[in-house]
Each structure stands twice: as structure tokens, then as C-alpha cells.
Amino acid sequence: WINTPRKQGGLGGLKYPLLSDFSKEISRRYGVLLEANGGIALRGLFIID
């Protein structure tokens, strides 16, 4: 997905790192996890400097 060209629906090589959250711990700490709905995380964009 990150290495797929934009013309093919990908991101086309980003110049900044992406993060995944399989354990949902980061979503929980940033307050975007809806625990009552089966642990669904709301979409969010966080710029960390």
C-alpha cells in the first residue's frame, strides 16, 4: 500500500513513517478507541514533532 503508485490506489512512497497499532494501545492512549463498540479506533491524524 505504501509502496504502490498513486495511479494504482497506493500512497506512492511517503517521506515520513507510518505507524500501525495492532494492540490498540496507541489508539487507547490518544483517546480515539471506542472500547464499547468492539475496540474500533476512530480515524485520526497526529503530527508528532
C-alpha distance matrix in Angstrom:
0.0 3.8 5.5 5.1 8.3 9.3 11.8 9.4 7.9 5.0 6.4 8.1 9.0 10.6 14.1 14.3 13.1 11.3 13.2 13.0 16.3 17.0 20.7 20.7 23.1 21.4 21.1 24.8 25.9 24.4 26.1 23.2 23.6 25.6 27.4 29.7 27.0 25.7 23.7 21.3 19.8 20.1 17.4 18.3 17.8 19.8 20.6 22.3 24.6
3.8 0.0 3.8 5.6 8.1 9.2 12.4 11.1 9.7 6.0 5.0 6.1 5.8 7.0 10.4 10.8 9.9 8.9 11.6 12.4 16.1 17.5 21.0 20.9 22.7 20.6 20.8 24.5 25.1 23.5 25.6 23.1 23.8 26.4 28.2 30.8 28.4 27.2 24.8 22.5 20.5 20.5 17.5 17.7 16.4 18.0 18.1 19.6 21.6
5.5 3.8 0.0 3.8 6.4 9.0 11.6 10.3 10.3 6.8 6.7 5.5 5.3 8.2 11.3 12.6 12.2 12.1 14.8 15.7 19.4 20.4 24.0 24.3 26.1 24.0 24.4 28.1 28.6 27.1 29.3 26.9 27.6 30.0 31.8 34.4 31.9 30.6 28.3 26.0 24.2 24.3 21.3 21.5 20.0 21.5 21.3 22.6 24.1
5.1 5.6 3.8 0.0 3.8 6.5 8.4 6.5 7.0 4.4 6.2 5.4 7.5 10.5 13.9 15.4 15.2 14.5 17.1 17.6 21.1 21.9 25.6 25.7 27.8 25.9 25.8 29.5 30.4 28.7 30.5 27.7 28.3 30.4 32.3 34.6 31.8 30.6 28.7 26.2 24.6 24.5 21.5 22.1 21.0 23.0 23.1 24.9 26.7
8.3 8.1 6.4 3.8 0.0 3.8 5.4 5.4 6.7 5.2 6.3 4.2 7.5 10.6 13.8 16.0 16.7 16.4 19.5 20.4 23.9 25.1 28.7 28.4 30.5 28.3 28.0 31.8 32.5 30.4 32.2 29.4 30.4 32.5 34.7 36.9 34.0 33.2 31.3 28.5 26.7 26.1 22.8 23.3 21.8 23.9 23.7 25.8 27.2
9.3 9.2 9.0 6.5 3.8 0.0 3.8 5.2 5.0 4.6 5.3 5.0 8.7 10.8 14.1 16.1 17.1 16.5 19.5 20.5 23.8 25.3 28.8 28.0 30.2 27.7 27.0 30.8 31.5 29.1 30.7 27.8 29.1 31.0 33.5 35.5 32.6 32.2 30.3 27.2 25.3 24.2 20.8 21.3 19.9 22.4 22.3 24.8 26.4
11.8 12.4 11.6 8.4 5.4 3.8 0.0 3.8 5.6 7.2 9.0 8.3 12.1 14.5 17.7 19.8 20.8 20.1 23.1 23.7 26.9 28.1 31.7 31.0 33.3 31.1 30.2 33.9 34.9 32.5 33.8 30.7 31.9 33.5 36.0 37.7 34.6 34.3 32.7 29.5 28.0 26.8 23.5 24.4 23.2 25.9 25.9 28.6 30.1
9.4 11.1 10.3 6.5 5.4 5.2 3.8 0.0 3.8 5.8 8.9 8.9 12.4 15.0 18.5 20.2 20.5 19.4 21.9 22.0 25.1 25.9 29.6 29.1 31.7 29.8 28.9 32.6 33.8 31.7 32.9 29.7 30.4 31.9 34.2 35.8 32.7 32.0 30.6 27.6 26.4 25.7 22.7 23.9 23.2 25.9 26.4 28.8 30.7
7.9 9.7 10.3 7.0 6.7 5.0 5.6 3.8 0.0 3.8 7.0 8.5 11.9 13.6 17.3 18.4 18.6 17.0 19.3 19.3 22.3 23.2 26.8 26.0 28.6 26.6 25.5 29.2 30.5 28.3 29.3 26.0 26.9 28.3 30.7 32.3 29.2 28.7 27.3 24.2 22.8 22.0 19.0 20.3 19.8 22.7 23.4 26.1 28.2
5.0 6.0 6.8 4.4 5.2 4.6 7.2 5.8 3.8 0.0 3.8 5.6 8.5 10.2 14.0 15.0 15.0 13.6 16.2 16.6 19.8 21.0 24.6 24.0 26.3 24.2 23.6 27.3 28.3 26.2 27.7 24.7 25.6 27.5 29.8 31.8 28.9 28.2 26.3 23.4 21.8 21.2 18.0 18.9 18.0 20.5 20.9 23.3 25.3
6.4 5.0 6.7 6.2 6.3 5.3 9.0 8.9 7.0 3.8 0.0 3.8 5.9 6.7 10.5 11.5 12.0 11.2 14.2 15.4 18.8 20.6 24.0 23.2 25.1 22.6 22.2 26.0 26.5 24.3 26.1 23.4 24.7 27.0 29.4 31.7 29.1 28.6 26.3 23.4 21.2 20.4 16.9 17.1 15.5 17.7 17.7 20.0 21.8
8.1 6.1 5.5 5.4 4.2 5.0 8.3 8.9 8.5 5.6 3.8 0.0 3.8 6.4 9.7 11.9 12.9 13.1 16.4 18.0 21.6 23.3 26.7 26.2 27.9 25.4 25.3 29.1 29.4 27.3 29.4 26.8 28.2 30.6 32.9 35.3 32.8 32.1 29.7 27.0 24.8 24.0 20.6 20.5 18.6 20.3 19.8 21.7 23.0
9.0 5.8 5.3 7.5 7.5 8.7 12.1 12.4 11.9 8.5 5.9 3.8 0.0 3.8 6.6 8.9 10.0 11.0 14.5 16.6 20.3 22.2 25.5 25.2 26.5 23.9 24.4 28.1 28.0 26.1 28.6 26.4 27.8 30.6 32.7 35.4 33.2 32.3 29.6 27.2 24.7 24.3 20.9 20.3 18.0 19.1 18.1 19.6 20.6
10.6 7.0 8.2 10.5 10.6 10.8 14.5 15.0 13.6 10.2 6.7 6.4 3.8 0.0 3.8 5.5 7.3 8.6 12.3 15.0 18.6 21.0 24.0 23.3 24.3 21.3 21.9 25.5 25.1 23.1 25.7 23.8 25.5 28.5 30.7 33.6 31.6 30.9 28.0 25.6 22.8 22.2 18.7 17.5 14.9 15.6 14.4 15.9 16.9
14.1 10.4 11.3 13.9 13.8 14.1 17.7 18.5 17.3 14.0 10.5 9.7 6.6 3.8 0.0 3.8 7.0 9.7 13.3 16.5 19.9 22.7 25.3 24.6 25.0 21.9 22.9 26.4 25.4 23.4 26.4 25.0 26.9 30.1 32.3 35.4 33.7 33.1 30.0 27.7 24.6 24.0 20.6 18.8 15.8 15.7 13.6 14.5 14.7
14.3 10.8 12.6 15.4 16.0 16.1 19.8 20.2 18.4 15.0 11.5 11.9 8.9 5.5 3.8 0.0 3.8 6.7 10.1 13.6 16.8 19.8 22.1 21.3 21.5 18.2 19.5 22.8 21.7 19.8 22.9 21.8 23.7 27.1 29.2 32.3 31.0 30.3 27.0 25.0 21.8 21.3 18.2 16.1 13.1 12.5 10.6 11.1 11.8
13.1 9.9 12.2 15.2 16.7 17.1 20.8 20.5 18.6 15.0 12.0 12.9 10.0 7.3 7.0 3.8 0.0 3.8 6.7 10.2 13.4 16.3 18.6 18.2 18.4 15.4 17.0 20.3 19.4 18.0 21.1 20.0 21.5 24.9 26.6 29.9 28.6 27.6 24.3 22.6 19.6 19.7 17.0 15.2 12.8 12.1 11.1 11.1 12.6
11.3 8.9 12.1 14.5 16.4 16.5 20.1 19.4 17.0 13.6 11.2 13.1 11.0 8.6 9.7 6.7 3.8 0.0 3.8 6.9 10.3 13.1 15.7 15.1 15.7 13.0 14.0 17.5 17.2 15.7 18.5 17.0 18.2 21.5 23.2 26.4 25.0 23.9 20.7 18.9 16.0 16.3 13.7 12.4 10.7 10.7 10.9 11.6 14.0
13.2 11.6 14.8 17.1 19.5 19.5 23.1 21.9 19.3 16.2 14.2 16.4 14.5 12.3 13.3 10.1 6.7 3.8 0.0 3.8 6.7 9.8 12.0 11.6 12.1 9.6 11.0 14.3 14.2 13.4 16.1 14.8 15.5 18.9 20.3 23.7 22.5 21.2 17.8 16.5 13.7 14.8 12.9 11.8 10.9 10.7 11.7 11.7 14.6
13.0 12.4 15.7 17.6 20.4 20.5 23.7 22.0 19.3 16.6 15.4 18.0 16.6 15.0 16.5 13.6 10.2 6.9 3.8 0.0 3.8 6.2 9.0 8.9 10.4 8.9 9.8 13.1 13.9 13.5 15.7 14.0 13.8 16.9 17.9 21.1 19.8 18.1 14.9 13.9 11.7 13.6 12.3 12.3 12.5 12.9 14.7 14.9 18.1
16.3 16.1 19.4 21.1 23.9 23.8 26.9 25.1 22.3 19.8 18.8 21.6 20.3 18.6 19.9 16.8 13.4 10.3 6.7 3.8 0.0 3.8 5.5 5.2 6.9 6.3 7.2 9.9 11.2 11.6 13.3 11.9 11.0 14.2 14.6 18.1 17.1 15.2 11.9 11.6 9.7 12.3 12.1 12.3 13.4 13.5 15.9 15.9 19.2
17.0 17.5 20.4 21.9 25.1 25.3 28.1 25.9 23.2 21.0 20.6 23.3 22.2 21.0 22.7 19.8 16.3 13.1 9.8 6.2 3.8 0.0 3.8 5.5 8.0 9.0 9.6 11.5 13.5 14.5 15.7 14.1 12.3 14.7 14.4 17.6 16.5 13.9 11.1 11.5 10.9 14.1 14.4 15.4 16.8 17.2 19.7 19.6 23.0
20.7 21.0 24.0 25.6 28.7 28.8 31.7 29.6 26.8 24.6 24.0 26.7 25.5 24.0 25.3 22.1 18.6 15.7 12.0 9.0 5.5 3.8 0.0 3.9 5.4 7.9 8.8 9.5 11.5 13.4 14.3 13.5 11.2 13.7 12.6 16.0 15.8 13.1 10.1 11.6 11.2 14.7 15.8 16.4 18.1 18.0 20.6 20.1 23.4
20.7 20.9 24.3 25.7 28.4 28.0 31.0 29.1 26.0 24.0 23.2 26.2 25.2 23.3 24.6 21.3 18.2 15.1 11.6 8.9 5.2 5.5 3.9 0.0 3.8 5.6 5.2 6.1 8.7 10.1 10.6 9.7 7.5 10.3 9.9 13.5 13.3 11.3 7.8 8.8 7.8 11.2 12.6 13.2 15.3 15.4 18.3 18.3 21.8
23.1 22.7 26.1 27.8 30.5 30.2 33.3 31.7 28.6 26.3 25.1 27.9 26.5 24.3 25.0 21.5 18.4 15.7 12.1 10.4 6.9 8.0 5.4 3.8 0.0 3.8 5.5 5.1 6.2 8.7 9.9 10.3 8.8 12.0 11.4 15.2 15.7 14.1 10.6 11.9 10.4 13.3 14.6 14.3 15.8 15.0 17.6 16.9 20.2
21.4 20.6 24.0 25.9 28.3 27.7 31.1 29.8 26.6 24.2 22.6 25.4 23.9 21.3 21.9 18.2 15.4 13.0 9.6 8.9 6.3 9.0 7.9 5.6 3.8 0.0 3.8 5.3 5.1 6.1 8.5 8.8 8.8 12.5 13.0 16.8 17.0 15.9 12.2 12.4 9.8 11.8 12.4 11.3 12.4 11.2 13.8 13.2 16.6
21.1 20.8 24.4 25.8 28.0 27.0 30.2 28.9 25.5 23.6 22.2 25.3 24.4 21.9 22.9 19.5 17.0 14.0 11.0 9.8 7.2 9.6 8.8 5.2 5.5 3.8 0.0 3.8 5.5 5.3 6.2 5.3 5.2 9.0 10.2 13.8 13.7 13.2 9.5 9.1 6.3 8.2 9.4 9.0 11.1 11.0 14.3 14.5 18.2
24.8 24.5 28.1 29.5 31.8 30.8 33.9 32.6 29.2 27.3 26.0 29.1 28.1 25.5 26.4 22.8 20.3 17.5 14.3 13.1 9.9 11.5 9.5 6.1 5.1 5.3 3.8 0.0 3.8 5.5 5.2 6.2 5.1 8.3 8.5 12.2 13.2 12.7 9.2 10.1 8.2 10.3 12.4 12.0 14.2 13.7 16.9 16.7 20.2
25.9 25.1 28.6 30.4 32.5 31.5 34.9 33.8 30.5 28.3 26.5 29.4 28.0 25.1 25.4 21.7 19.4 17.2 14.2 13.9 11.2 13.5 11.5 8.7 6.2 5.1 5.5 3.8 0.0 3.8 5.5 7.9 8.4 11.6 12.1 15.6 16.8 16.5 13.0 13.6 11.2 12.6 13.9 12.5 13.8 12.3 15.0 14.2 17.4
24.4 23.5 27.1 28.7 30.4 29.1 32.5 31.7 28.3 26.2 24.3 27.3 26.1 23.1 23.4 19.8 18.0 15.7 13.4 13.5 11.6 14.5 13.4 10.1 8.7 6.1 5.3 5.5 3.8 0.0 3.8 5.8 7.9 11.3 12.9 16.2 16.8 17.2 13.6 13.2 10.1 10.4 11.2 9.2 10.5 9.1 12.1 12.1 15.5
26.1 25.6 29.3 30.5 32.2 30.7 33.8 32.9 29.3 27.7 26.1 29.4 28.6 25.7 26.4 22.9 21.1 18.5 16.1 15.7 13.3 15.7 14.3 10.6 9.9 8.5 6.2 5.2 5.5 3.8 0.0 3.8 5.8 8.4 10.2 13.1 14.1 15.0 11.8 11.5 8.9 9.0 10.9 9.9 12.2 11.7 15.0 15.5 18.9
23.2 23.1 26.9 27.7 29.4 27.8 30.7 29.7 26.0 24.7 23.4 26.8 26.4 23.8 25.0 21.8 20.0 17.0 14.8 14.0 11.9 14.1 13.5 9.7 10.3 8.8 5.3 6.2 7.9 5.8 3.8 0.0 3.8 6.5 9.3 12.0 11.9 12.9 9.9 8.5 5.5 5.2 7.5 7.3 10.4 11.1 14.8 16.0 19.6
23.6 23.8 27.6 28.3 30.4 29.1 31.9 30.4 26.9 25.6 24.7 28.2 27.8 25.5 26.9 23.7 21.5 18.2 15.5 13.8 11.0 12.3 11.2 7.5 8.8 8.8 5.2 5.1 8.4 7.9 5.8 3.8 0.0 3.8 5.8 9.0 9.0 9.4 6.2 5.8 4.2 6.2 9.3 10.2 13.5 14.2 17.9 18.8 22.5
25.6 26.4 30.0 30.4 32.5 31.0 33.5 31.9 28.3 27.5 27.0 30.6 30.6 28.5 30.1 27.1 24.9 21.5 18.9 16.9 14.2 14.7 13.7 10.3 12.0 12.5 9.0 8.3 11.6 11.3 8.4 6.5 3.8 0.0 3.8 5.6 5.7 7.3 5.4 5.2 5.9 7.3 11.0 12.7 16.3 17.4 21.2 22.3 26.0
27.4 28.2 31.8 32.3 34.7 33.5 36.0 34.2 30.7 29.8 29.4 32.9 32.7 30.7 32.3 29.2 26.6 23.2 20.3 17.9 14.6 14.4 12.6 9.9 11.4 13.0 10.2 8.5 12.1 12.9 10.2 9.3 5.8 3.8 0.0 3.8 5.5 5.7 4.3 6.7 8.3 10.7 14.3 15.9 19.2 20.0 23.7 24.4 28.0
29.7 30.8 34.4 34.6 36.9 35.5 37.7 35.8 32.3 31.8 31.7 35.3 35.4 33.6 35.4 32.3 29.9 26.4 23.7 21.1 18.1 17.6 16.0 13.5 15.2 16.8 13.8 12.2 15.6 16.2 13.1 12.0 9.0 5.6 3.8 0.0 3.8 5.6 6.6 8.4 10.8 12.5 16.3 18.3 21.8 23.0 26.7 27.7 31.3
27.0 28.4 31.9 31.8 34.0 32.6 34.6 32.7 29.2 28.9 29.1 32.8 33.2 31.6 33.7 31.0 28.6 25.0 22.5 19.8 17.1 16.5 15.8 13.3 15.7 17.0 13.7 13.2 16.8 16.8 14.1 11.9 9.0 5.7 5.5 3.8 0.0 3.8 5.6 6.1 9.2 10.9 14.4 17.0 20.7 22.4 26.2 27.5 31.2
25.7 27.2 30.6 30.6 33.2 32.2 34.3 32.0 28.7 28.2 28.6 32.1 32.3 30.9 33.1 30.3 27.6 23.9 21.2 18.1 15.2 13.9 13.1 11.3 14.1 15.9 13.2 12.7 16.5 17.2 15.0 12.9 9.4 7.3 5.7 5.6 3.8 0.0 3.8 5.8 9.4 12.1 15.2 17.8 21.3 22.8 26.5 27.5 31.2
23.7 24.8 28.3 28.7 31.3 30.3 32.7 30.6 27.3 26.3 26.3 29.7 29.6 28.0 30.0 27.0 24.3 20.7 17.8 14.9 11.9 11.1 10.1 7.8 10.6 12.2 9.5 9.2 13.0 13.6 11.8 9.9 6.2 5.4 4.3 6.6 5.6 3.8 0.0 3.8 6.4 9.7 12.7 14.9 18.2 19.4 23.0 23.8 27.5
21.3 22.5 26.0 26.2 28.5 27.2 29.5 27.6 24.2 23.4 23.4 27.0 27.2 25.6 27.7 25.0 22.6 18.9 16.5 13.9 11.6 11.5 11.6 8.8 11.9 12.4 9.1 10.1 13.6 13.2 11.5 8.5 5.8 5.2 6.7 8.4 6.1 5.8 3.8 0.0 3.8 6.6 9.5 12.2 15.6 17.4 21.1 22.4 26.2
19.8 20.5 24.2 24.6 26.7 25.3 28.0 26.4 22.8 21.8 21.2 24.8 24.7 22.8 24.6 21.8 19.6 16.0 13.7 11.7 9.7 10.9 11.2 7.8 10.4 9.8 6.3 8.2 11.2 10.1 8.9 5.5 4.2 5.9 8.3 10.8 9.2 9.4 6.4 3.8 0.0 3.8 6.4 8.6 12.0 13.6 17.3 18.7 22.5
20.1 20.5 24.3 24.5 26.1 24.2 26.8 25.7 22.0 21.2 20.4 24.0 24.3 22.2 24.0 21.3 19.7 16.3 14.8 13.6 12.3 14.1 14.7 11.2 13.3 11.8 8.2 10.3 12.6 10.4 9.0 5.2 6.2 7.3 10.7 12.5 10.9 12.1 9.7 6.6 3.8 0.0 3.8 6.3 10.0 12.3 16.0 18.0 21.7
17.4 17.5 21.3 21.5 22.8 20.8 23.5 22.7 19.0 18.0 16.9 20.6 20.9 18.7 20.6 18.2 17.0 13.7 12.9 12.3 12.1 14.4 15.8 12.6 14.6 12.4 9.4 12.4 13.9 11.2 10.9 7.5 9.3 11.0 14.3 16.3 14.4 15.2 12.7 9.5 6.4 3.8 0.0 3.7 7.1 10.1 13.5 16.0 19.6
18.3 17.7 21.5 22.1 23.3 21.3 24.4 23.9 20.3 18.9 17.1 20.5 20.3 17.5 18.8 16.1 15.2 12.4 11.8 12.3 12.3 15.4 16.4 13.2 14.3 11.3 9.0 12.0 12.5 9.2 9.9 7.3 10.2 12.7 15.9 18.3 17.0 17.8 14.9 12.2 8.6 6.3 3.7 0.0 3.8 6.5 10.0 12.6 16.1
17.8 16.4 20.0 21.0 21.8 19.9 23.2 23.2 19.8 18.0 15.5 18.6 18.0 14.9 15.8 13.1 12.8 10.7 10.9 12.5 13.4 16.8 18.1 15.3 15.8 12.4 11.1 14.2 13.8 10.5 12.2 10.4 13.5 16.3 19.2 21.8 20.7 21.3 18.2 15.6 12.0 10.0 7.1 3.8 0.0 3.8 6.6 9.7 13.0
19.8 18.0 21.5 23.0 23.9 22.4 25.9 25.9 22.7 20.5 17.7 20.3 19.1 15.6 15.7 12.5 12.1 10.7 10.7 12.9 13.5 17.2 18.0 15.4 15.0 11.2 11.0 13.7 12.3 9.1 11.7 11.1 14.2 17.4 20.0 23.0 22.4 22.8 19.4 17.4 13.6 12.3 10.1 6.5 3.8 0.0 3.8 6.2 9.6
20.6 18.1 21.3 23.1 23.7 22.3 25.9 26.4 23.4 20.9 17.7 19.8 18.1 14.4 13.6 10.6 11.1 10.9 11.7 14.7 15.9 19.7 20.6 18.3 17.6 13.8 14.3 16.9 15.0 12.1 15.0 14.8 17.9 21.2 23.7 26.7 26.2 26.5 23.0 21.1 17.3 16.0 13.5 10.0 6.6 3.8 0.0 3.8 6.4
22.3 19.6 22.6 24.9 25.8 24.8 28.6 28.8 26.1 23.3 20.0 21.7 19.6 15.9 14.5 11.1 11.1 11.6 11.7 14.9 15.9 19.6 20.1 18.3 16.9 13.2 14.5 16.7 14.2 12.1 15.5 16.0 18.8 22.3 24.4 27.7 27.5 27.5 23.8 22.4 18.7 18.0 16.0 12.6 9.7 6.2 3.8 0.0 3.8
24.6 21.6 24.1 26.7 27.2 26.4 30.1 30.7 28.2 25.3 21.8 23.0 20.6 16.9 14.7 11.8 12.6 14.0 14.6 18.1 19.2 23.0 23.4 21.8 20.2 16.6 18.2 20.2 17.4 15.5 18.9 19.6 22.5 26.0 28.0 31.3 31.2 31.2 27.5 26.2 22.5 21.7 19.6 16.1 13.0 9.6 6.4 3.8 0.0
